[in-house]
Structure formats: C-alpha cells, structure tokens
Amino acid sequence: MALVDFAAALAERAAEGGWQRPHFVPADGAGQCLDIVGGRHPVVEDALRREGQPFVANDCRLNESDRLWLVTGPNMGGKSTFLRQNALIVILAQAGGYVPAEAATLTLVDRLFSRVGASDNLARGRSTFMVEMVETAAILAQATERSFVILDEVGRGTSTYDGLALAWAVVEAVHEVNRSRCLFATHYHELTRLAETLSSLSLHHVRAREWKGDLILLHELAEGPADRSYGLAVARLAGLPPAVLKRARDVLARLEAGKAKTGGIAAGLDDLPLFAAVAAQEEDKADPLRDAIAAIDADALSPREALDHIYRLKQLAADVSPD
C-alpha cells in the first residue's frame, strides 16, 4: 500500500504540474551529462502561483566539456533556487518520478552533494563557518566523476581574503580532482578569472536591472559573469534608512577607487600556478617519517628492536616537523 501511495502521489503531482518524463542515457565516450530544459523548483513555483506570479524556468546543461558552472548575480536573484531545483530534479528522476521541466536527459548520479545555507551547531561547538568547512571537506573527500554537487557561497563565513582563497581552491579541486558535475554560486566576482585556466568551467549569472532607482530581478540565467552585485540596490529594497545607504555609497566609492589603483583583492592572482601543478608538487614531496614506518617489519621485531624503532621515529618526527 505504501508503494502504491508513493506512485500515485508522484503521478498526481506530475499531472497537476505538467511535469515530464526524464530520460537516462549511458555514460559512454561522451561522459556524464545533465541536460535540463526549462527546469523549475516545484515548491517555489507553487508559492508564486498562489500569489498570482509566474515562475521563471531556466535551463541547466552540464556535460564533459562544460561540467562546472560558476553562477554570480545579486542576492534574491535566484541563484540558490536554481541550484536547488536542479538537485531536486535529479532526485525525482532517480526516484522514478516525472520532473518539473520541459525535458530532462541525464546520466545516473552515484551521489548528490549539497553545501547550501548557513547554520551553526552550538551543541557540538561548531560555528556557521565550521559547519560549512566540514560539509565542504566531506564533498571534496567523497565526490566522484559521476556525482552531482551544488555549492552555494562557499567561504562567506570568514574574512574576505580567507573566504576568496578557500572558494578559489575549492573550485579548482572540484574541477581538477573530483571532476563532478557542479553548480557553484558565489558573490566573489574575482572567481570569474578561473574561466581562463579551467577548461570545463563556464560563467553564468542571474539577470537584474535597475530602472529609475529600483532594482528589477529578472530571475533569468544568462551566460557570462554578472556586471556587478547590486548590493546597495538590494539593501535599499530591504528598507535600509537613506542615511545609511548614502554613507554606504560614499564608502563604496572610496573602496572602488582604491581597487582601481592597487588591483583590488585579486591582485597577484594572475601569476598563481595551476592547481594541478601545485598538487603534483605536494605529492612529490618526500616524507621521511612515512618511509621509515613503511620500512619496518613489525612481525619480525623483538621488544628491544621495537623500542629502538620508537626512539628513532620520535627523533625523525622532531627533525622533520616545522618550527
């Protein structure tokens, strides 16, 4: 009865929402794909429908040569919704259901990883940033070429420089090591430089326009980087006092003037070595302590020889440890 109820519920929802049957294709020589045309978020779509507003559908087309999308744009522009709707479509498809899209073609996903939202875990002594890093570490350790990953604002829970550095390194690792299909939303516009060095990364943004002082969020995904973040426009839309907004404009003008002179936060990144080269160098570094332990035949040691090895390893660890 539970199985019948599950199937009936999926069928009813598909019929009501105009969902379509997904198509699975084998991972042949073309590699992994996730091709969604006119994808929608079913929960957000229902909420907007009750308010008499349409949901803006967007495509998501990831393949072997374009498997990592870097999505920029203003807050409330729809970046997080876009990430989540594609994850939901994958889950529904692999659960045997129809999906909220005009069409969906994909290869099987072995795991779906999500680093979305900000929360802390006070009971376990973890801050928002710590939770973010723990979840990101789990993704980097477990994601494979067959996985689908969504990452939203990685690095935002710490200082600007630390956050940008971590986000930069995470994007490179997902692209070069995990090689997963990935959607990565960020406010760090400096990350768009990665498109020059990462062959399977492409830039996208959610569109927005200012009209007579008002911010118009179009919720449409377009190719290329966002021209700016519209942060002050969003703050005005949220109701910040005019005096605060005026002061923020003055501060922003000073910051942008300084950025123009010095190159800004991303100054010096043009000469940064490629991630693959740095990773290879780290792997090539000798580890005397590890080599010494590997050379020990534990089953052939006498108690006295074992004690001698312990003292030798302690001395070796002291010699190779950084000051």
C-alpha positions in Angstrom: 0.0 0.0 0.0 2.9 2.4 0.8 4.4 1.7 -2.7 1.0 2.3 -4.4 0.5 5.5 -2.4 4.0 6.7 -3.4 3.5 6.0 -7.1 0.0 7.6 -7.0 1.3 10.7 -5.3 4.1 11.2 -7.9 1.7 10.6 -10.7 -0.9 13.1 -9.4 1.8 15.7 -8.8 3.2 15.2 -12.3 -0.2 15.6 -13.9 -1.0 18.8 -11.9 2.3 20.4 -12.6 2.8 19.5 -16.2 6.0 17.5 -15.3 7.8 15.5 -17.9 9.4 12.0 -18.0 13.2 12.1 -17.6 15.5 10.2 -20.0 18.6 8.4 -18.8 21.5 7.8 -21.1 24.6 5.6 -20.5 27.9 7.3 -19.7 29.6 6.4 -23.0 32.5 8.1 -24.6 30.8 11.5 -24.2 31.0 11.2 -20.4 28.5 12.4 -17.8 25.7 14.8 -18.6 22.8 16.7 -17.0 20.7 18.4 -19.6 17.6 20.1 -18.2 15.4 22.3 -20.4 13.0 24.7 -18.6 13.7 23.4 -15.1 11.6 24.7 -12.2 11.5 24.5 -8.4 8.2 22.8 -7.6 7.8 24.4 -4.1 8.8 27.9 -5.1 6.6 27.6 -8.2 3.6 26.7 -6.1 4.2 29.5 -3.7 4.4 32.0 -6.6 1.3 30.6 -8.2 -0.7 31.2 -5.1 0.4 34.9 -5.3 -0.5 35.1 -9.0 3.1 35.3 -10.2 4.8 33.1 -12.8 7.9 31.1 -12.1 10.8 31.8 -14.5 12.2 28.5 -15.8 15.9 28.0 -16.6 18.0 25.5 -18.5 20.9 23.6 -17.0 23.2 21.8 -19.5 26.3 20.2 -18.0 28.5 17.9 -20.0 32.0 16.6 -20.1 33.4 19.8 -21.6 31.2 22.1 -19.6 30.7 20.4 -16.2 31.2 23.2 -13.7 29.0 26.4 -13.8 30.1 29.4 -11.8 26.9 31.4 -11.1 27.1 35.0 -10.0 24.5 37.7 -9.5 22.6 39.7 -6.8 21.0 38.4 -3.7 17.4 37.3 -4.2 18.2 37.0 -7.9 17.5 33.2 -7.9 21.0 31.6 -7.6 20.1 29.3 -4.7 16.7 28.4 -6.2 18.5 27.4 -9.5 20.9 25.2 -7.6 18.3 23.5 -5.5 15.8 23.0 -8.4 18.4 21.0 -10.4 19.2 18.9 -7.4 15.5 18.2 -6.8 15.1 17.2 -10.5 17.9 14.7 -10.2 16.4 13.2 -7.0 12.9 13.0 -8.5 14.3 11.4 -11.7 16.3 8.7 -9.9 13.4 8.0 -7.6 11.3 7.0 -10.6 9.2 10.2 -10.9 8.5 12.7 -13.6 10.3 16.1 -13.2 9.3 19.8 -13.2 10.9 20.6 -16.5 10.2 20.7 -20.2 12.7 18.0 -20.8 15.5 16.3 -18.8 18.3 14.0 -20.0 20.9 12.7 -17.6 23.4 10.0 -16.8 22.9 8.3 -13.4 24.3 10.1 -10.4 26.1 8.0 -7.8 25.8 10.6 -5.1 24.3 14.1 -4.7 26.2 16.6 -2.5 24.8 19.9 -1.3 26.5 22.7 0.6 23.7 25.2 0.7 22.5 27.6 3.5 24.2 28.8 6.7 23.6 27.4 10.1 25.6 26.6 13.2 25.7 23.7 15.6 26.1 25.2 19.1 25.5 21.9 20.8 28.7 20.5 19.2 30.7 23.7 19.5 30.6 24.4 15.7 30.2 27.8 14.2 28.5 28.5 10.9 31.8 28.6 9.2 33.0 25.4 10.8 29.8 23.6 9.6 30.4 25.0 6.2 34.0 23.7 6.1 33.1 20.3 7.5 30.5 19.8 4.8 32.8 21.1 2.1 35.6 18.7 3.2 33.2 15.8 3.0 32.3 16.7 -0.5 35.9 17.0 -1.6 36.7 13.7 0.0 33.8 11.7 -1.5 32.5 13.2 -4.7 33.4 11.4 -8.0 33.1 12.0 -11.7 29.6 10.5 -11.5 28.4 12.8 -8.7 26.4 16.0 -8.8 27.4 18.8 -6.5 25.8 22.1 -5.6 27.8 24.7 -3.6 26.3 27.9 -2.5 28.5 30.8 -1.3 31.5 28.7 0.0 33.8 30.9 2.0 31.3 33.6 3.0 31.5 32.7 6.8 35.0 34.1 7.2 37.1 37.1 6.3 37.0 38.3 2.6 40.6 37.3 1.9 40.3 33.8 3.6 36.9 33.2 2.0 38.0 34.1 -1.5 41.1 31.9 -1.1 39.1 29.0 0.1 36.4 29.4 -2.6 39.1 29.6 -5.3 40.8 26.4 -4.1 37.5 24.5 -3.8 36.5 25.4 -7.3 39.9 24.2 -8.6 39.7 21.0 -6.6 36.2 20.1 -7.8 37.3 20.8 -11.4 40.7 19.1 -11.4 40.4 16.3 -8.8 36.7 15.4 -8.3 35.7 16.2 -11.8 32.0 16.2 -10.8 29.1 17.9 -12.4 28.8 21.0 -10.3 26.9 24.3 -9.8 28.8 26.8 -7.8 27.1 30.1 -6.7 29.2 32.9 -5.4 29.5 36.6 -4.8 33.2 36.6 -5.3 33.4 38.1 -8.7 37.2 37.5 -8.7 36.5 33.8 -9.2 35.4 34.5 -12.8 39.2 34.6 -13.6 39.2 30.9 -13.2 37.4 30.6 -16.6 40.8 31.5 -18.2 42.6 28.4 -16.7 39.9 25.8 -16.1 38.8 24.4 -19.4 35.5 22.8 -18.3 34.3 25.8 -16.2 31.8 28.3 -17.7 30.4 31.6 -16.3 26.7 32.3 -15.8 24.7 34.9 -13.9 21.2 35.7 -12.9 20.0 38.8 -14.7 18.9 42.0 -12.9 18.3 45.6 -14.0 18.0 49.0 -12.3 15.1 51.1 -13.5 14.5 54.6 -12.2 16.3 53.7 -9.0 14.5 50.4 -8.4 16.1 47.0 -8.7 14.3 44.6 -11.1 15.2 41.0 -10.5 14.5 39.0 -13.7 15.4 35.6 -12.3 16.8 34.6 -15.7 20.0 32.7 -16.1 22.3 34.1 -18.8 25.9 33.3 -19.9 28.8 35.4 -18.8 29.7 37.0 -15.4 27.5 39.5 -13.6 28.5 43.1 -14.2 28.0 43.9 -10.5 26.4 42.6 -7.4 23.7 45.3 -6.9 24.3 45.0 -3.1 23.2 48.6 -2.3 20.2 48.3 -4.5 19.2 45.1 -2.6 19.7 46.9 0.7 17.5 49.8 -0.5 14.9 47.2 -1.5 15.1 45.8 2.0 14.3 49.1 3.6 17.7 50.4 5.0 17.5 54.0 6.1 18.5 56.6 3.4 21.3 58.0 5.6 22.9 54.5 5.9 22.6 53.9 2.2 24.2 57.3 1.4 27.1 56.5 3.8 27.5 53.1 2.1 27.7 54.7 -1.3 30.5 57.0 -0.1 32.4 54.1 1.4 31.9 52.1 -1.7 33.2 54.9 -3.9 36.4 55.1 -1.8 36.9 51.3 -1.9 36.4 51.1 -5.7 38.9 54.0 -6.1 41.4 52.1 -4.0 40.7 48.9 -6.0 41.4 50.7 -9.3 44.8 51.8 -8.0 46.0 48.6 -6.4 44.2 45.9 -8.4 42.0 45.1 -5.5 41.6 41.9 -3.6 42.6 39.7 -6.6 45.9 41.5 -7.3 48.6 39.0 -7.8 46.4 36.0 -8.8 47.4 36.2 -12.4 50.8 34.6 -11.6 49.3 31.9 -9.4 50.5 28.4 -10.5 47.8 26.0 -11.8 46.2 23.8 -9.1 47.3 20.5 -10.9 50.9 21.6 -10.8 50.8 22.5 -7.1 49.0 19.2 -6.2 51.7 17.3 -8.1 54.4 19.1 -6.2 52.8 18.2 -2.9 52.6 14.5 -3.9 56.2 14.5 -5.0 57.5 15.8 -1.6 59.4 13.2 0.3 58.1 12.1 3.7 60.9 10.5 5.7 58.7 9.6 8.6 56.2 7.8 6.4 59.0 6.0 4.6 60.7 4.9 7.8 57.4 3.5 9.2 56.7 1.6 5.9 60.2 0.0 6.1 59.5 -1.6 9.5 58.7 -5.3 9.5 56.5 -5.3 12.7 56.1 -9.1 12.8 59.9 -9.7 12.9 60.8 -7.2 15.7 62.0 -8.1 19.1 60.8 -6.0 22.1 64.2 -4.3 22.2 64.2 -3.6 18.4 60.7 -2.2 18.7 61.8 0.2 21.4 64.8 1.3 19.3 62.5 2.0 16.4 60.2 4.1 18.5 63.1 6.3 19.7 64.3 6.6 16.1 60.9 7.6 14.8 60.4 10.2 17.6 63.8 11.7 16.7 62.8 11.7 13.0 59.5 13.3 13.7 61.3 16.1 15.6 63.7 16.6 12.7 61.0 16.9 10.0 58.4 18.9 12.0 58.2 22.6 11.2 59.4 25.1 13.8 
